[in-house]
Amino acid sequence: MNWLRYLYSAVLYLLTPLYLAYLYWRGRRAPAYRDRWAERFGFYDLEVKDGPIWIHAVSVGEAQAALPMIQKLKERFPNHPVLVTTTTPTGSTRIKESLGDEVIHVYAPYDVPCAVGRFMNAMKPSIAIFMETEIWPNIIHACNTGNVPVVLANARMSQRSANGYAKLGSFMRHVMSQINLVAAQSQNDAARLIGLGAKLDSVHVTGSVKFDMHLPASIKEQGEVLRRDWGVNRSIWIAASTRQGEDEQILDAFAQVCHARPEALLVLVPRHPERFDSVAALCEKRGYKIQRRSEHKPCDEDVDIYLGDTMGDLTLFYAAADVAFIGGSLVATGGQNPIEAAALGLPVIMGPSLYNFSEVTRMLREREALTIINDSEQLAATVLDYLRDSTLRGERGENAYAVVQRNRGAMERLLTLIDEKVSVN
């Protein structure tokens, strides 16, 4: 089996120039991608002692989901520092803004042996907890060799991803067999992970920790304040976490909504910061007056679109809106997380691409809290149905909130499994 890992590693070494080119290219629109390159290759300005609990959360979504777990782990293991790694700058920003100096934060190393070795020597983790679908053969091998337990937390595995991993055959089965604990979101996720090679007795279904999200106690009051700025008599719908290729469809839908409800305000929140300017330009090209959140100016009644071009404000926007469309679902990227909108009692609309949140969206659909649309015309019609009918809007929003409340508890189940199944040295 070693020769397969050596082959895998050799391919990654050959691809190293492409990693650098990718960082440089992403840095054109998101300059933070050009910072801290050394960390991605295992070079750090610090050496950590006392065996930190290592949590890896790729980007902002995983980082947000990990925050309650990080706080719980700090309480349960006060003698261990917490190390949080991310891959994207937005994830890094979320950790820094939320936790500051409470945790150690660096970028995760690329999965090449030299970078992984330097990381392990510098950080010396006592346990490694990877969020969702982070399966890196050399990192897992290094943990296994160093007797560092590996936990795959909040694990999900779509059929599409499982089909891809399955092509790696015995290599993938060997990698999965080295994971000590898998806390899967659903029975389907668990079955797919076992099918890829995870040991049967290591896999447990805990549900999604994203249902255990913590909302600030004052978020609804803050939302009411923002709503007054937007206009208490306006119909407000939010298009959240939109991806490239969706904004045009959303603006097509908005034109139809405005024809029927001229007072309507669209709150448009692109998923990636590097797209803020291009989405603003697209809105203006369509003839809409926009107000950017980053300008911190009042939203006049003649503003058509409020552009959420800041980080960390999405929860507040949900709290001030009437209905939510969740992006990444009208293009083939699998959808973004609808739980936050549901937790704030909003009826949820999504497109047909849902594989990233198949179990969550199934629950919401079964409780009549989620409407699936296929194009801009259906999006406009659904938004108008909700804006016109406050009773329907309230019922669907209550259904969404009930789904979230009913499925809380995954975090505690995960922490109990960590206590029972693995040892934090």
N, C-alpha and C positions, 0 to 999 in steps of 0.2 A: 504493500500500500504506500510505502514511502516514496516510491518512484513516481506515483501519480501526484503526490504533493510537490515533489521536486519539479515535475513538469509544469504544474500549476504555477509554482513560484517563478520558474524561468519565464513563463509567458508574462507574468506581471512585471518582472524586471524589464522585459523588452518593451512593455507598454509605458514604462515610466516617463519617457519624453512626452507621451500623449497626456499623462496626468498634468504635467507642467503646462502644456499647451492649453489644456482645458481650463486650468486655473487662470491663466493669462487671459483667455478669451472671455470667461465669465466676468473677469475683473474689468472689462470694458464698461459694463453697465452697473456692476456691483463691485466697487473698488475693494471691498473687504476681502474678496477672494484672493487678492494679491498680497494680503498680509499673513504673517505667521506661517509661511511655507515650511519652515524648519520643523515645526511641530508635526506636520503630516508625515515627516520622514523620521520621527522619533527623537528629534533633538529638542531638549527642553532646558530652561534656565533654572530648574528647581529639581530637587531630589526629595521624594516624599518618604516619610517614616510612618511607623505604627500601622502598617497594613491597611490602606484605605479600602473602603467599599467602593468598587468601581461600577458606575452606571453609564452605559452608552446610549444616547438618544440622538438619532441622526439629525433631525431638523426641528423646526419650531413646534410641529404637532406632537412629536414624541417627547420633546422637552417639556411641553405643557402638561402632557399626561403623566410624566415622571415626577413632577413637582410634589404632589402629595406623598408619593412613595419616598422621595428623598427626605422629606421632613419626618416621616414615620421611622425611617432607618436611622436617622440621626438620634431620635429618641430611644430606640431599642439598643443601639450600639454606640453609646456616647464616647467610648474609648477609641473608636475608629473614625478617622477623618473620612469624608465622602469626596470621591473624585468623580466628576461628571465630564464626559467627552461628548462632543458633537462632531458632525461632519460639515455642516453648513454655517455660514456667518449668521444667518437669522436664528438658528438654534443657539449659537454662542451668545448672541445678544439677549435672547430670552432668558438663558441661565444667568447671565451677569446681572440683568435688570431685576430678576426675581430673587436671587440668592446672594449676589455680591460675594463678599469674603467668607460666607458661611460654608462654601465648598471650594475645592480646588477644581479649576476648569482649564482644560486644554483641548486642542483638536485631537481626534483619534488618529492613530498612525495608519498609513496605507498598509494593506495586508501583504507586504513583502517582508521576508524573514528578518532582514537587517533592521528595518524600522520597528517591527514588532519586538525584536530583542532589546533594542534601546529603550523602548517604552516600558517593557516589563522590568528591566533593570532599574529604571529611574523611579517608577511608580510603586512597584512591589505590591500589587493589590492582594487583598485577602479573599475576595470573591469578585466575580465579574457578572454583572446583570445587564443583558442586552435587551433593548426594547423592540418588540414586534417581530421583524423579520431580518434581523442583523445576524447573518451566518457567514463568518469569515474563517476559512479553514486554517490559516496560519495562526491567527489570534487564538482560536479555540485550541489548536495543537499546543501552542506555547502555554496556555493556561493549564491544559491537561498535564503537560510535562512538569510544570511547576507546582502541581497539586493545588491549583486555584480552581475552586468549584465554578462551573459555568451555569448560569440561569438564563433561559430565554423567557422573558416576562411579557405578559400581554400579547402572547404569540399569535400571529395570524398567518395563514398561508392560503392564498387564493388558488383555485384550480389552475389558473393560468401560470402562476409562479411555480406551483408544484410540478407542472408538466415540464417547465424549463429546468428545474433542479434535477428532475428524474433522469434527464439526459446524461448526467454525470455519473449515473450508475453506482458502482461499488464505492467510488471515491466519496460520493455524497453520503452514502450509508455509513461509511466509517466516520465522517465528520459529525454526523448527527448522533452517532453512538457515544461521542465524547461529551455530549451535553448532559449535565447532571440532573437538571430539573427544567421541564417545559411547562409553563403555565399558559394554556391555550385559551383563546377567547371563546371558542365554541367547540361542539363535538365534531363538526366538519373540519375545523382547523386541526384538531387533535388527530383525526383520522389521517389527514394528509401528511402531517408531520411524522406520524408513526410509519406511514407508507414510504417516507423518504429515508427511514432508518433510525428515528428516535426510539429509544428503548421504551417498551410498553409501560414498565413500572415507573418511568421518569415523567410520564406525560399525565397532566391533570387539567381538567377544565375548570377555570376559575371565573370566566366572564371577562368583560372588558373593563380595565381600570379607568377608562375614560368616563365611565358613568359615575365614578367617584370624584369627579372634578369639584374643586372648591370655588364657589362663587363668592365674591366679596359681599359682606352683609349689606353694604350700602349701594349695590350695583343698580337696583331698581330706582332708587332715589336719584342716583347720578343719571340714569337713563331719562328720567322725567325732566331733569334740568336740560339735558341735551335736546330732548324733544321740544321743549319750549323755544330753544334757539332755532330749531329747524322749522317750527311752525305747528302749533297744537292742532290746527284745522287741516293740516295736510295729510294725505294718504302716503304712508312711507313704506317702501319695500327695499330690502337689502339684497344685493347680489354679492355673496361673500366668497372669498378665496377663489376668484376666477382665474382661469388659465388661458394661455394664448389660444386664440381661435374661438373663445366663448364671448368675448366682449362685444363683438359685432352682432352676435345673435341676441345678446341681452339688450343692446341698443335698439335692435329691430323690434323686440318685444316692448321696450319702453315707449317707442313711438305709438304703438297701438294702445298702450295703457294711457298715455297722455291724451290721446284723441277722446277717450271716454272719461278720463279723470284729469282734467288740465292742472289740477292742484297737486298732482302726485309728485313726490320727490324720490328719486332713485339714489340709494347709498351704494356706491360701487367700490368694492375693496379687492383689488388685484392680489393674487397670491404672493407674487415675488416683487420685492422692492425695485428691482431693476426695470420693471415694467410700468412703474408709476407714471413716468413722463410720457411714454408712448400711448398709454391708455388715456391720459389727459388730452393729448393731441387728437386722438381718435374721437373723443367726445366733442371737442371743439370743432373738428372738421364736420361733424354731423350737425353743427349749428346749435349745440346746447351750451348754456351758461353753466360753468362748473365753479364749485368752491372747494378748494383743497384743504383738508384737515390740517396739514402742516403749516398753513398760513395763519391759523388761529384767528380768523375773522368771523364776524356774525354771518349766518346763512340767511341772506335776504330772500324775500318771497319770490323774487324772479329767478332764483337759482334753480336749475333743473336737476343737476346731478351733484351730489356731495361725494367727493373722491376721498376715500380712506387711504391716504398715502403715508400713514405712520404705522409703527409697529406697536402691538400690545393693546390696541383700542377696540378690537373686534367684539369683545364681550359687551363693552359699553354700547356699541352700535346696535347689537342685537336687542339690548335692553330698551332702546329707544324706537325700535321698528315695529311694524305691524305683521309682517310676513317675511320669510327668509327663503331665498334661493341659494343653494349650496353648490359652489362651482366645482370644477374638475369632473363634472358629470355629463356635460353636453359635448365634451370631447373625450377621446378614448384614454383617459388617464386614471380612471377608477374611482373618482369622487373624493371629496374632502370630508372632514368630520362634521356630521350634523348634530352631534350630541349637545354642544354648547347652546345652539339655537333652541333645541328641544327643552333643555333645562330651564330656559327662560320663558317657556310657554308659548313659543311661536309655532304656527303651522309651517311645515317644511316642504319645500319643492326641490326636486332634483331631476337631472337628466337620466338617461338609461345606463350610463357607465358607472357602476357601483361596486366593482369587485374589491376595492380597498376596504369597504365597510359593508360587505354583503350581509353579515349577521345583524348588525345594528339596523340597517335599512329594512331588513325583513321584519324585525320587531316593530319598527315604526309603521310600516305598511299594514301589518296585521291589526294594529290598533287604530287605523285610520288617522295617523298623524303625519304621514308622508304621501305626497302626490308625485308620481313619476310623469314627466313630460318628455316629448321627443324633439321638439323644435320650438322656434321663437313664437309661433302662433299659439301653440298650446301653453307656453309659458305665460304669454300675455293674458290668455283667457283664464288661466288658473289664478294669476295674481288679481285680476279684476273680480273674480268670484269671491275671493277672500276680502278684498277691500270694500266690496259692496255689502257683504253680509257679515255683520259683526258677530252674530250668533254662531254661524259656521266657523268663523275665525276663532272664536273663543273655545268652541268645542274641540276643534282640532288641536289648538294650542294646549288645552288641558290634557288631551290624550298624549301629546308629546311629552309633557312634563311627567305624566304618570309612568310612561315607559322608563324614563330616566330614574325615577324614584324606585321603581320595582326592581331595577337591575343593579342597584348599588351593592357594594360589599365585596367586589372582586379584589380590591386592594388588601383588605384584611385577610382574605383567603390566600392571596399570594404571600403575604408576610408570614402567615402561619406555616405555609409549606416550606418557606426558607428556613424557619426555625426548626422544623421537624426533619427536613430531608437533606439539608446541607449544613456544613460547619463553617462559620465565619471565624477564621483563625486569628 
